Amino acid sequence: MKKWSTSRAPAGRIAYVNGRYLPHGQAGVHIEDRALQLGDGIYEVANVLGGQPTDEDAHLDRMERSLRELGMPMPMGRAALKLVMREMIARNRIPDGYLYMQVTRGAAKRDHIPPDDGARPTLIITMRGQDRAALAQRLEKGIAVSTQPDIRWGRRDIKTVQLLPNLLAKQAARQTGAFEAWLVDADGYVTEGASTNAWIVDQSGTVITRDLSHAILPGVTRRVMLDAMAQAQMKVVERKFTVAEALAAQEAFISSATGAAVPVVAIDGKSIGNGAPGALTRRIRDLYAARPGPKNA
């Protein structure tokens, strides 16, 4: 019988699970945790710069909203959670990285109907460092995206752990040599990336990104970027756009907690604009970096 290999599993880092700080190899959840059995949980990712979570309250606002939409309580008060986040940063000794926070409905007898007694939520927090060199290269050279059909469930505005369609789309994109997948709905409109929000700049210089609805995740970085562009009096429209519009754009980019305004230079193998990162994309990234608080690269 082949022995299960753990050689690729994260090692040497500290995880937080339900009140305990443990090495990754010793951390775990109950076998009947509802996220494991049913995908019954949500998550958040916060960028950490200089030892401080970026846009922290906005991420916690979204966490509370996701939990509220699923009828789940916060695992602890916000002030206590912030202390745990900082303790994780200190214990992992990662001043610049990413905090991953997952909240599940907890462990209970397997049943599609949530338990009436309200099982204790499971809180999992892990952390990893940033690959600053890789991000710098993406910002300098841009990335390619591949369009893929959007086969996700109808409540994409909730940041759940049910990411199998996203995984399959990103896997298909990587097989084409692309960095990210742009998901396309049945009417031919781009919804968002598999793990990012999608943006284009049309030939008039107007920045376009899909408007908020159940179809897309309300990105925290997206919102901060929109606020920064509004203050700079840039032309921005929140509306649907087609793949054809994206291919005809002069610039395109993606955004997420792991990177603001990362330039897209090709879609489905076709160059966008002159095939190089554009000036407006760089300006938007600079506006985002100039906001109050920890600065993003």
Order of alpha helices (4+ residues) and beta strands (2+ residues): beta-beta-alpha-beta-beta-alpha-alpha-beta-beta-alpha-beta-alpha-beta-beta-beta-beta-alpha-beta-alpha-beta-beta-beta-alpha
